[in-house]
Amino acid sequence: MVKMIVVKRLLLCPPLYPPSRGGSQALFADLAELWRRDGGEVVVCTSRLDSDQDVADPEREGITVRRFSARSCVTRPWQGRLLGAAARWGPIPWRAAVGFPHILTRGYRRYLRRELAGRHGPFHLMVGGVLPHTHFLEPAVRFAGRHGIPWVAVPLLHAGLLDVKPLRHVAGPAAGALLASARTVVALTPAEIPGLLSLGVARGRITILPAALMDEATPRTAGGTAPVTPGHRPYVLQAGALAADKGTDILLAAHARRVNAGAAEFLVLAGHPRPEVSQLLAGLPPAVRRQTLLVERPGEDRWRQIMSGAAVLVQPSRADSFGRVILEAWREGRPVIVAAAGGLPHLVRAGRDGHIVPAGDIPALAAALDTVFGSPAAAARLGATGRRRFLEHFTWRSVYPQWRQALSAAMAGSAA
């Protein structure tokens, strides 16, 4: 049994952090809050998106957030080509520092090198991720090595993409070299393990720990809230990042297929669409466009309202290492449909708390939606089972002790 170490200082280095929305952002924010509640102190170093320019992180006892501007070279072709060559052919430190998709964070590097230890240290543990953002992880790993700080990796590897993309794009340049110094590597589901093994991570250093939600609130009732769709029409929901990797294109095609066959349900897309999705939305036939609603960047209350009113949440994604949005749907008692890729089929039990369809299979997804709307009682049972499973297994009240044990073991000098 590992002896607990209390009142310790934790350094978190995620590439993104709230108010930016996403599963990784929420996971690191939850860990910071839980560590603080345990009596520790947390310093979060993260990047600043354009949408974060006006964010003023509140001063909270025990949690300090530092944000650093990040510059993407994706829109600068010659710089992108130069950095791409360095990421592929340069020495391992260059490859890790350049990262993929080639984002520069010079102020962050300078701060870790010159100021962080003196201003906030000493640190007892560093927790870093997320792949493929090696550009943000490499300076943190270098900082931890320079100061003798043990660290835990949370790669959140999008294993479902390994069927369609090379490992170096999914994990980032030189990811294996970075993970080699981690005392523990956390996988949220077994889906990540083959990819981590391919990166050279020993199986004995991999610990499977699930994500969870803080809020266990009673599900809301859709009838008592402002309408999401005209006349409270039933709707299918995809929430979060809206991109091809997330299967939004597949969902749009399945939705169009159903509309053309006479289905009356709406499709609501809640989140920020990537350019390829914006193009698809602009090109929808008029009949399909009339039954499609985009809600960009909804606030927390609106997000919860949209989730609680959905007939079904659909996440046909290849790029989910876990699928926090599934837990949010279960919290509201909503049934779910997911793709058989990445971590999602390790979370959802087919026919018990949701449906699983082959990744990229438009007819199968359309048929699953027909099943949900053709059998409302069965769909309600799936949602109720998901709600019970969430309360039993996926709240931080039950999950955090596992994380605390793993983090304490890393500080004590052993793999979890």
C-alpha positions, 0 to 999 in steps of 0.5 A: 500500500502506497503511503499518501503524501499530502499538501503537495505542489502539482504542475499541470501542463495541458495544451488547452484548458477551460474556458476552451471546451473539450474532454481533455480540458475538463479532465485537467481542470477537474484534476486541478480542483480535486488536488486543491480539495485534497489540500495541495497546490496547483500551477497550470501552464497552458496556451491561450487561444484567440477565444481566450484573449479576454479570459481573466483567470480568477485568483483561487486559493490553491490554483494558479493558471498561467496562459501563453500565446501560441502561434500556429504555422499551418497557415504559413506554408513555407514555415509549415514545410520547414517545421514539417521537415524538422519534425520528421527528420531532425534530432529527437529534441527538435522533433518533439519541440516542433510538434504537430501541427507545428505550433510555436509557444516561445513565451511558455518555454522561456517561462519554464526555463527562467521563472517557474521554479523560482516563482512557484516551486518546488514541485512534487509532481508534473502531469502533462499531455495531450498527444499529438501536442508534443510542442507543449509537452516537451518543455514541461518534460525538460523542466521536470528532468532539470529539476528532478520532478517525477511526472505522469503522462496523460496522452489521451491517444486518439487510437481510433485514428490509427486505422487511417493515419500514421502513428507519428501524426496521431501521437506527434513527433518523438512522442515515444522519446518523451513518454520514456521518462514518465513514471506512469502513463495513464490510458483512459481505456484499453483502446490506447494500449496498443498505440502506447506499446508501439511508442515503446511504453512498457506495459507495466508503466501503463495504468488505466484510469477512467475520466468522470464528472463532478456534477451528479445533478438530477436530470433536467426535463426538456419541457420546462426549458426554452425550446432548442428547436422550433415547436420543441421538435425532437432532435439528434445531437452531436456536441463538442468539436465538430470535425471529420475526425469526430464523424460530423460528416458521417452524421450529416450524411446519415441525417440527410439520408433520413430526411430524404426518407421522410424523417421529421427529426432535427439534427442539432450540432452544438460546438465549434465547427472546423472548416470542413464541417462549415463547408458541408453545412453551407452545401446542404440541400434546402430540405436538409438545411431546414432540419439542421441547427448549429449552436456555436460555442454554447455557454454552460447553461445552454449546453446542459439545456441542449443535452437534456432535451436531446432524443439521442446523443450521437458521437460517430467519432474516431478521435475520442480516447474516452468520450466525456460527452457520453457521460454528460448524456448519461447524466441527463438520462439520454441514450447514445450512439457511438462509432466502434473506434477508439475509446467509445466502444470500451465505454458504451455497452451495445444494447444496454446503455447505447448503440454501437455502429461501425465507424464511417458506416452511414447506412448503419448510423441511419438505421440506429437512429431509426431504431431509437425513434421507432422504439421510444420506450427502448430508447428511454431504457437505454438512457436510464441504464446509462444514468445508473451506470454513470452514478455508479462508476463515473463520478469523481467521488468514486473515480478520484481515489484511483487517480490519487493512488496513481499520482501518489505512487508516482511521487513515491517513486514507483509505477502505479 
